[in-house]
């Protein structure tokens, strides 16, 4: 089954799926051991979601002979192991853990909201600044004003949107840092899909989707040494995709924050061009070879280096970097 990015997010956020993945990251477990390790869910629920993960090849089930026979669950190799390492790194950077060290069930559930936000297309509009429910309802997504209003409220409750009201009591919504940090997971799922889901030679994200990831995540970056400069990233479609390219424009504000801009900009100090896979790897591993830069190459390099370190450092205090777990060497595609 060719899972889309939102479907992967919903899979991880549904029921016991995420908790099962994390439990098996420590090694194979028999069924009874797995149900004991995954707390807060009934054995029946654990069985059901373990079976779902097995159908997708994320989990492997091996029956040991005996009376009665015993089933041993383990991460599928290499796809299940790689998905675990991605989620573990993201959880270390962006999830709240309980005192026991386990991930809060609400954190898993938030991945379903992230999937809905990504799928709705609202992120594209909100990258350009705060929007009212009326403005969001004008988008070409087939949702009514009331549906948009309800979803925006749910995204705000989930911490992905910030709701504000001006003096005229006009409501507007803007993206939170939590939503922007979620782009690290979406980029990681894109690479996982490229390696294990979609046909060989196809990117796990389209150029337009990769552009959305960059536009959303870039405001997390500060480049005070480059204030006042403009930059652009041209994202080329990979040979097998046949999709249209996309270009991301940004400028460094006087306070050093990198802001997404509508383009094209009249003057660009640094410009880079690369395929989707190259930019995904830059977010997950840090910038490497593959990007063709023009103009101020240090501006491009500093921007990508800081984006990588910001996304994979623990939030909000930045006390631990989780990028090592997700780097995974080079591209295994």
C-alpha positions as CSV (number, residue, x, y, z in Angstrom):
1,X,0.0,0.0,0.0
2,X,1.4,3.4,-1.0
3,X,0.9,5.5,2.1
4,X,0.7,9.3,1.6
5,X,2.4,11.7,4.0
6,X,-0.9,12.5,5.9
7,X,-1.7,8.7,6.1
8,X,1.7,8.0,7.7
9,X,1.1,10.8,10.2
10,X,-2.4,9.4,11.0
11,X,-1.0,5.9,11.3
12,X,1.6,7.1,13.9
13,X,-1.0,9.1,15.8
14,X,-3.8,6.5,15.8
15,X,-4.4,4.3,18.8
16,X,-1.3,2.4,20.1
17,X,0.7,2.6,16.8
18,X,3.3,5.1,18.0
19,X,3.7,3.5,21.4
20,X,4.2,0.1,19.7
21,X,6.8,1.5,17.4
22,X,8.7,3.0,20.3
23,X,8.5,-0.2,22.4
24,X,9.9,-2.3,19.6
25,X,12.7,0.1,19.1
26,X,14.4,-1.4,22.2
27,X,14.3,-4.9,20.7
28,X,11.9,-7.8,19.8
29,X,9.0,-8.6,22.2
30,X,6.6,-11.4,22.5
31,X,3.0,-10.5,22.4
32,X,2.5,-10.5,26.2
33,X,5.6,-8.5,26.7
34,X,4.4,-6.0,24.1
35,X,1.0,-5.5,25.7
36,X,2.7,-5.0,29.1
37,X,5.2,-2.5,27.6
38,X,2.6,-0.4,25.8
39,X,0.7,1.0,28.8
40,X,-2.7,2.7,28.7
41,X,-4.1,0.4,26.0
42,X,-6.0,-2.9,26.3
43,X,-4.3,-6.0,25.0
44,X,-6.9,-6.2,22.2
45,X,-6.1,-2.7,21.1
46,X,-2.4,-3.5,21.0
47,X,-3.0,-6.6,19.0
48,X,-5.1,-4.7,16.5
49,X,-2.6,-1.9,15.9
50,X,0.4,-4.3,15.9
51,X,-1.4,-6.2,13.1
52,X,-2.0,-3.0,11.2
53,X,1.7,-2.2,11.4
54,X,2.6,-5.7,10.3
55,X,0.4,-5.4,7.2
56,X,2.4,-2.4,6.2
57,X,5.8,-4.0,6.8
58,X,6.7,-1.7,9.6
59,X,6.5,-4.5,12.1
60,X,7.4,-8.2,11.5
61,X,5.7,-11.0,13.3
62,X,7.4,-14.4,13.7
63,X,5.7,-17.4,15.2
64,X,7.9,-19.5,17.6
65,X,7.0,-23.2,17.7
66,X,5.6,-24.6,20.9
67,X,2.4,-25.3,22.7
68,X,1.0,-22.8,22.8
69,X,2.9,-21.1,20.0
70,X,4.3,-17.6,20.7
71,X,4.5,-14.6,18.4
72,X,7.5,-12.4,18.5
73,X,7.2,-8.8,17.2
74,X,10.1,-6.8,15.9
75,X,10.7,-3.8,13.7
76,X,10.8,-4.5,10.0
77,X,14.2,-4.0,8.4
78,X,15.1,-1.6,7.2
79,X,11.8,0.4,6.8
80,X,10.5,-0.2,10.3
81,X,13.8,0.6,11.9
82,X,14.2,3.8,9.9
83,X,10.7,5.0,10.8
84,X,11.4,4.3,14.5
85,X,14.7,6.3,14.4
86,X,12.9,9.2,12.7
87,X,10.1,9.3,15.2
88,X,12.4,8.8,18.2
89,X,14.5,11.8,17.0
90,X,11.5,14.0,16.5
91,X,10.0,12.9,19.8
92,X,13.3,13.8,21.6
93,X,13.2,17.2,20.0
94,X,9.5,18.1,20.0
95,X,7.4,15.8,22.2
96,X,6.6,16.1,25.9
97,X,7.4,12.9,27.8
98,X,5.9,11.7,31.1
99,X,8.0,11.3,34.2
100,X,8.2,7.6,33.3
101,X,9.9,8.6,30.0
102,X,6.9,7.5,27.9
103,X,5.4,9.9,25.3
104,X,2.2,11.5,26.3
105,X,-0.8,10.0,24.4
106,X,-1.9,13.6,23.5
107,X,1.4,14.0,21.7
108,X,0.7,11.0,19.5
109,X,-2.8,12.2,18.9
110,X,-1.5,15.6,17.7
111,X,0.1,13.9,14.7
112,X,-3.4,13.4,13.3
113,X,-4.1,17.2,13.6
114,X,-0.7,17.9,11.9
115,X,-1.9,15.6,9.0
116,X,-5.1,17.5,8.7
117,X,-3.4,20.9,8.8
118,X,-0.9,19.7,6.1
119,X,-3.6,18.2,4.0
120,X,-5.9,21.3,4.2
121,X,-3.5,23.6,2.5
122,X,-3.9,26.2,5.1
123,X,-0.2,26.2,5.8
124,X,0.5,27.8,2.4
125,X,-1.8,30.7,3.2
126,X,-0.6,31.2,6.7
127,X,3.0,31.2,5.6
128,X,2.3,34.7,4.2
129,X,1.0,36.0,7.5
130,X,-2.1,35.8,9.8
131,X,-5.4,35.1,8.1
132,X,-9.0,35.3,9.2
133,X,-11.4,32.4,8.9
134,X,-13.0,34.2,6.0
135,X,-9.7,34.5,4.2
136,X,-8.9,30.9,4.8
137,X,-12.4,29.8,3.6
138,X,-11.6,31.4,0.2
139,X,-8.9,28.8,-0.6
140,X,-9.6,26.1,-3.1
141,X,-10.0,23.2,-0.7
142,X,-13.8,22.6,-1.0
143,X,-14.5,23.4,2.7
144,X,-17.2,25.7,3.8
145,X,-16.6,28.7,6.1
146,X,-18.0,26.7,9.1
147,X,-15.8,23.7,8.3
148,X,-12.7,26.0,8.1
149,X,-13.7,27.8,11.3
150,X,-14.1,24.5,13.1
151,X,-10.8,23.1,11.9
152,X,-8.9,26.3,12.7
153,X,-10.3,26.1,16.2
154,X,-9.1,22.5,16.6
155,X,-5.7,23.3,15.2
156,X,-5.5,26.2,17.8
157,X,-6.5,23.8,20.6
158,X,-3.8,21.4,19.4
159,X,-1.2,24.1,19.5
160,X,-0.6,24.4,15.8
161,X,-2.3,27.7,15.3
162,X,-2.4,30.9,17.4
163,X,-5.7,32.7,17.6
164,X,-5.7,36.4,18.1
165,X,-8.4,39.1,18.1
166,X,-7.9,42.8,17.1
167,X,-9.7,45.8,18.5
168,X,-12.6,45.2,16.1
169,X,-12.9,41.7,17.5
170,X,-11.8,40.3,14.2
171,X,-10.2,36.9,14.7
172,X,-7.1,35.8,12.9
173,X,-4.9,32.7,13.0
174,X,-1.1,32.3,12.6
175,X,1.3,29.4,12.6
176,X,3.0,28.5,15.9
177,X,6.5,27.2,16.4
178,X,5.0,23.8,17.0
179,X,3.5,23.7,13.5
180,X,6.8,24.9,12.0
181,X,8.8,22.3,13.9
182,X,6.4,19.7,12.5
183,X,8.0,20.2,9.1
184,X,11.0,18.2,10.4
185,X,8.8,15.2,10.7
186,X,7.1,15.8,7.3
187,X,10.5,16.0,5.7
188,X,11.6,12.8,7.4
189,X,8.5,11.0,6.3
190,X,9.2,12.2,2.8
191,X,12.6,10.5,2.8
192,X,11.1,7.4,4.4
193,X,8.5,7.2,1.6
194,X,11.2,7.8,-1.0
195,X,13.2,4.8,0.3
196,X,10.5,2.4,1.2
197,X,7.1,3.3,-0.3
198,X,7.0,5.1,-3.7
199,X,8.5,3.7,-6.9
200,X,12.3,4.0,-7.2
201,X,13.4,7.3,-8.7
202,X,10.4,9.1,-7.3
203,X,10.6,11.7,-4.5
204,X,8.6,11.2,-1.3
205,X,7.5,14.8,-1.5
206,X,6.6,16.9,-4.6
207,X,8.5,20.1,-5.3
208,X,5.5,22.1,-4.1
209,X,5.3,20.1,-0.9
210,X,9.0,20.6,-0.3
211,X,8.5,24.3,-0.9
212,X,5.8,24.3,1.8
213,X,8.1,22.6,4.2
214,X,10.8,25.3,3.7
215,X,8.4,28.2,3.7
216,X,6.9,27.0,7.0
217,X,10.2,26.1,8.8
218,X,12.4,29.0,7.7
219,X,11.0,31.6,10.2
220,X,12.5,29.4,13.0
221,X,15.9,30.5,11.7
222,X,17.7,33.6,12.8
223,X,20.7,35.0,10.8
224,X,21.6,38.3,12.4
225,X,24.9,38.4,10.5
226,X,22.9,38.5,7.2
227,X,20.2,40.9,8.1
228,X,18.7,42.7,5.1
229,X,19.6,40.0,2.6
230,X,17.3,38.1,0.3
231,X,17.6,34.4,-0.7
232,X,15.9,31.9,-2.9
233,X,15.7,28.1,-3.2
234,X,14.7,26.6,-6.5
235,X,13.3,23.1,-6.1
236,X,13.6,21.0,-9.2
237,X,11.3,18.0,-9.9
238,X,13.2,14.7,-9.9
239,X,13.5,12.9,-13.3
240,X,10.8,10.3,-12.6
241,X,8.3,12.7,-11.0
242,X,7.5,14.9,-13.9
243,X,6.1,17.5,-11.5
244,X,6.6,21.3,-11.7
245,X,9.4,23.0,-10.0
246,X,8.9,25.4,-7.1
247,X,10.8,28.4,-5.8
248,X,10.9,29.6,-2.2
249,X,11.8,33.2,-1.5
250,X,12.8,34.6,1.8
251,X,14.4,37.7,3.4
252,X,16.3,38.3,6.6
253,X,14.5,40.9,8.7
254,X,16.4,43.5,10.7
255,X,16.1,41.3,13.8
256,X,17.7,38.4,11.9
257,X,14.5,36.3,11.5
258,X,14.2,34.6,8.1
259,X,10.8,35.4,6.7
260,X,9.0,33.7,3.7
261,X,8.1,36.1,0.9
262,X,6.0,36.2,-2.2
263,X,8.3,36.2,-5.2
264,X,10.1,36.7,-7.3
265,X,12.1,39.2,-5.3
266,X,13.7,42.1,-7.3
267,X,17.2,41.4,-5.8
268,X,18.5,38.1,-4.4
269,X,21.8,37.9,-2.6
270,X,22.0,34.1,-2.5
271,X,20.3,31.5,-4.7
272,X,20.4,27.7,-4.5
273,X,18.9,25.0,-6.8
274,X,18.5,21.4,-6.1
275,X,16.2,18.4,-6.3
276,X,13.6,17.5,-3.5
277,X,15.8,14.7,-2.2
278,X,18.8,17.1,-1.7
279,X,16.8,19.6,0.3
280,X,15.1,16.9,2.4
281,X,18.6,15.5,3.2
282,X,19.8,19.0,4.1
283,X,17.0,19.3,6.7
284,X,17.6,15.9,8.1
285,X,21.4,15.7,8.0
286,X,22.6,19.2,7.4
287,X,23.7,20.7,4.1
288,X,25.9,18.5,1.9
289,X,26.8,18.3,-1.7
290,X,24.1,18.5,-4.3
291,X,22.9,22.1,-4.1
292,X,24.1,24.5,-6.8
293,X,24.5,27.9,-5.2
294,X,25.0,31.3,-6.7
295,X,25.9,34.6,-5.2
296,X,26.3,34.6,-1.4
297,X,27.0,30.9,-0.8
298,X,27.7,31.5,2.9
299,X,24.2,32.9,3.3
300,X,22.7,29.7,1.8
301,X,25.0,27.4,3.9
302,X,24.3,29.3,7.1
303,X,20.6,29.2,6.6
304,X,20.4,25.5,6.0
305,X,22.8,24.7,8.8
306,X,20.8,26.7,11.3
307,X,17.5,25.3,10.0
308,X,18.8,21.7,10.6
309,X,20.1,22.4,14.1
310,X,17.0,24.4,15.1
311,X,14.6,21.7,14.0
312,X,16.4,18.8,15.7
313,X,17.4,20.5,19.0
314,X,15.2,19.9,22.0
315,X,12.4,22.4,22.4
316,X,11.9,24.8,24.1
317,X,15.2,24.9,26.0
318,X,17.4,23.4,23.3
319,X,19.2,21.1,25.9
320,X,19.8,18.2,23.6
321,X,20.3,17.7,19.9
322,X,18.5,14.7,18.3
323,X,19.8,15.0,14.8
324,X,22.3,12.2,15.2
325,X,19.6,9.5,15.4
326,X,17.9,10.6,12.2
327,X,20.9,11.3,10.0
328,X,21.4,7.7,9.0
329,X,24.5,8.2,7.0
330,X,23.9,9.0,3.3
331,X,20.9,8.4,1.2
332,X,19.9,4.8,1.1
333,X,17.6,5.2,-1.9
